[in-house]
Amino acid sequence: MKKVFLAVALIVINTLCFAQVQIRNPVLNENFPDPTIIRVGNKYFAYATNGSISGKSYNIPIASSTDLQNWVIVGDALPEKPVWATKDFWAPHVLFDKKLNKYVLFYSGEKGINTGKCIGVAFSDKPEGPFKDKGSPLICGEGFINIDPFAFVDPESGKKLLYWGSAHQPLKVQELNDDWCSFKEGTQPQPLISIDHEKYDHLVEGSWVDYHKGKYYLFYSGDNCCGERAHYAVMVARAENATGPFKRLGEEKGKENSVILEKNDNWLAPGHNSIVRDEHGKAYIAYHAIPINKETGKAKSSGRVMLISPIKYKNGWPVVNQ
């Protein structure tokens, strides 16, 4: 009988330990758009697009948490602006490079009015920064084509890849050198996801790749992130290789679109996501959204707050539990 009780107790404990955290949204009721979350030991760090929080301006605000539910603003990842940019520090992405023993920050920036967006790279010894820019942009171009960088080490090939794109152009990927500071000689940007195929893809941006059971899942957002006419959602495509070709969920399933996360009764224009796993391997999707005034059915404000939802893979595709 004791053995039976012990077995049952172990099952209960195991179930509790590996159950996903019950999240109440918003997890951060501040303007915190385009959130990227990484886990470092028993802590989580979130990075967002520039803005003002509680009256203080940040180039790239950082929040931290130990449980994904309760977040505290802990500083600015980029307190010192790079020499090549003065504004619009958008959509940061951070990863840790074991070989360099550095945290690497990718972000978008701009020098001045109508100069076009660039992608920068900065380094830090700590996840909370400060990050120091390498001194020159990785790539520049017209308008906001070069925004929303996502850096990735391909677990199959070991290649260091950068995904990026917006401005009514296809999402792209290109191989980087081992120091993350330049594109590998002889490589060219490869188009991945084009526009005007489905409901939300008049514009596509916010690339994020998740490697799951031997397949690559490209999460991306479209169409209009912000303002009174915000119309935004998260979509997904899948490939056998990190550089594609990617097949959209809608194309695979014979659906009208590839959306896995869109407007509901509480939140308008959810999008620009990241994926983070806890110490037990359970996955969560972090994203921003605009709160809806239930009396009017319209946005309460223009601010985009941070939300987190559990995400699971079912029948080979991710499903979000809002």
N, C-alpha and C positions, 0 to 999 in steps of 0.2 A: 504493500500500500504506500509506503514511504517513497518507493521508487516511482510510483505513478504520480504522486503529488509533486515530486521533484521534476519529473518530465513535463508536467503541465505548467509548473512555475517557470521553467526554462523557456517553454514556448511563449508564455505570456510576456516574459521579460524581453525575449527576442523580438516579438511583435511590436512592443512599445518602443524599443530602441531603434527599430528600423522604419517606424511609421513616419510619414512626412509631417513636418511642422504644420500646424493649423494657422494659416496666415489670415490676418484681418487687414484689409486694405482701406486707405493707403498706408503703406508702411512708413513712408516719409511724406508728410503733408506740407511740403515745401516745393517751390519751383526747382525741379531736379530732372531736367529732360535728358534723353538719350543715355540712360544709365548702363554702365558696365560694372558688373560685380565679380570680384575674384575672392577666393578663400585662401587665407594664409594661416595655417595651423587651425586654431579654434576661433579665429576672427574672420569677418568678412569686411571687405572694403569696396565702396561704390564710388564711381567717378562720373561726373556729369558735365554737360555743356555749361559755358560761362553764364553768369547771372548774379542776381542779388538774392541773398537769403537772410531774413531777419534784419534787413537794412545794411548788410555788408556785402560788398562785391567780391566775387571770386572769378579768377580766370578759368580754373577747373576745380570746382568744389569736390571735396572728399567727405564721405560719411562712413562710419564704421558701426558694426553690430556683432554681437556674439550669437544671435539666434534668428537672424533674418527678419524679425518682427520689429525690434526696437533699434532705431538708428540715431546716431549723434553726428553732427557736423564736426569734423576734426581738423579742417584746414584747407589749404589751397595746394594742389599738386604742382602748380606752375606759378608760384608767387612772383618770379622774375620773368617778364616777357622775353621771348627770343628776339634777337636783333632783326630778324626778318619779318616780324609780325607785330601788330599793335592791337588787333581786335578779332572778334569772332572766333574764339577758341571753342570749337564745336566737337561734339561726339567723340570723346576720348576712349581709347582702348588700352588696357594695361595687361601685360603678361610678365612672368618671371622666366629669365633665361638662366638655367642651371650652370651652363658652361661659363657664361660671363659673370655669374653671380650678381646679376643686376635685374631690377625691375625696369621694363621698357614701356614707355608711354608713346602712343601714336595719337595724333590729334590734328584738327584742321585749324588754320589761321589765315589772317589776311593783313596786308600791310596798310592799305588805305582804301578809300572809296573807289570802286570799280577797277580794282587791280587784280581781281580773281583770287579764288581760294587756293591754298597750298596745304600739303600734308607735312607735318613735322614729326621728329623723333627726339625723345628725351630719355634720360637715364637717371636712376636713383638706387641707392643702397637699401632703401626702405619703401614699403608699399605706400606709406603716408607722405613720401617725398621729403624734401623738395626734389623735383625732377629738373635736370639741367639739359637744355636743348643742345643738339650736336652742332649748332651754329649755322646751319643752312637748311632749307626745306628739301624734302625728299622728291617732291614733284609739285609743279604749279600748272595752272591752266586758266582758261576763261571761266567767268561766272562761278558756279558752285559745282562744277563737274568733279573736282578732286576733294571730296569730303567723305566722312564716315569710314575711316580706316578700321580694318580688322586684321590683326596679325595672327598667324597660325603656323605651328610646326606640324607638318604632315606626319602622323604616326607611322605611316607606311613607308614613305621615302626619306623622311628626315628633312625634307626641304622646308625652308622658311618662306612663307607666302604672305602676300598682302592682298586683301580684298578691299575694294572701295568703289565709290561711284554714286552719282545722282544726276540732277539737272537734265532729266529726260534723255539720258544716255544709258546704254547697257551697264550693268554691274560688271566689274573687271577683276582679274587676278593676275599677279605677276610674282615671279620668284625674287627674293631678296638675298643679298650676301649674308654671310654668317654674322656680321656685326650689326645687322638690321639697318645700316645707314645708307645703303644704296641698292639699286636693282642689279641683279646679276647680269654681267655682260652677255650679250647675245640673246637675252630674253625680251619678249614684248608683252604688253597687256593683252590678255585673252578675254574676250567678251563671254559672259556667263548667262545673264538674264536680261532679256530685252523688254521693251515697253509695249503697251497698247495691245495686250492679249486678253486681259481679264478686267474685272470690276475695279480694282484698286491700283492698277499698274500703269496709269498715265505717266507716273514717275516712280522709279524704284530706288531704294537706298537702304542704309542701315544693315549692311551685310553682317552675318554671324554664322560661322560654320561649327556644327556639332558632329563629332565622330561617334557613331553608335553602331556596335555590332557589325563592323566592317563596311559601313556605308557612311557617306558624307551628306549631312543635311544642311542646306543653305537656307537660313532664315533671312527674310528681307521685308522691308516695309514700303508702303506707298499709300496714299497718293498725295495728300496735302496734310502735313503734320499739325498745322497751327491756325489760330485765328477763328473768326466767326464761322467760316466755311470749312473748318477742319474735317477731313474725310480721309481717315488713315486706318490701316490694319496691318497685321503681320501675316505673311504668306511663307510657304516653304516649298523647296524643291530638293530632289535627291539624286545622288550620283554614286558611281562605283569608284571614282577617283576624285582627288581633291580639286583638280582643275576642270572637272566635268568630263563629258557633257551632263548638265543637270536637267532632270525632267520634273516639271511642276506637278504638285499634288493633283491639281485639277485635270491636267493632261493624263496622268496615270489612272485616276479614278473616274474619268468621264464626267467631271463636275464642271459647273460654270466658272468656278474660281478655285484658288489654292489657299484660301484664307483659313487660318487656324485661330485667329484672335481678332475680334472687331467690336464695334460699339454694342453696348447693352443698356439696360435701364439706368445704370449708375455712372457709366464712364463713356466719354466721347473720345474718338480718335486714339485708341491705344496703339502703341507701336514702338519702334526702334528698340529692339530687345537685346538682352544678353542671356546666356544660359549659365547657371552655376549649380554645382553639386555639393551636397553636404558630406560630412565625413563617412556616411554610410552609402554614398553613391546615389542618393535620391536627387532628382533633378528639379530645378525651379527655373521659371522664366521671369526675368525682371524687365519692366517696360514702363514707359510713362503714359499718362492719360489725363484727360481734362474732366474734372467732376461735373456732373449734370445736375442742374436745378430741377428737381422732380415736379415742381409746380408749373414751370414754364417749358420744361423739356429742352432747355438750351443750356449752354455752358455757364457755369457759375462764375468763372473767371478765365483769363487767358493762360494762367499758370498750368504747367504740366507736372503733376506730382508722380512719385514713384510707387509702383505697384509690383507685387510678386505673386505668382500663382504656381501651383504644382504643375508639372508637365510630365507626361508618360508616353512611352512609345507603344502603340497598339497596332497590330497588323502591319508593321513596318513603317508607320508614320507617327509623328508627334501629335498628341492631343492635350489641349490646355484645359484645366479645370478652373474656370473663373469663379 
